Amino acid sequence: MKKLFGALMAVALVCAHTHPAAAGGYSHDPGCGLGSEIFKSGSKSIASQTLASTTNQLFLFNQLFGISTGSLGCTNNGHFAQNEQTTLFANLNFDNLSQEMAQGGGEHLASLATLLGVPAEQHPAFFAMTQEKYATLVQSGETTPRAMLTALQGAMAAHPVLAQVR
């Protein structure tokens, strides 16, 4: 079985090296991560990009680590960590957030507003908007935290005051 796998890999590498796209350089980027760092010899061949992409996939969570920390050739500009914090908060506090949206305020909702970048002076507008749009933000318990956040960000973008946030 190992010999068969080795032979298939050799054929794949030879085919990749002689593929017409390899002549002009392959333009697909395997992304950031451990594989991209190991195989970044400047070569943009299909073989090197395939090895980089495969290595990135084999070492699970290396891209997540790279993006979170800004290492392994990844950048996060703070957006990835902020979005993940917001999603995690919504997942852990979804029931409380749903209740407070219906009520038009509360400490969980204030924390969510802060995570979304809403300044403290605009929290009352945020609370009123979530209460007004409650039915579309949290649909009878069928909405997931991620869907609720997506709907909430859409509602914020359409709001005259909250559209200025971020």
Secondary structure, 3 states (H helix, E strand, C coil): CHHHHHHHHHHHHHHHHHCHHHHCCCCCCCCCCHHHHHCCCCCCCHHHHHHHHHHHHHCCCHHHHHHHHCCCCCCCCCHHHHHHHHHHHHHHCHHHHHHHHHHCCCHHHHHHHHHCCCCHHHHHHHHHHHHHCHHHHCCCCCCCHHHHHHHHHHHHHHCCCHHHCC
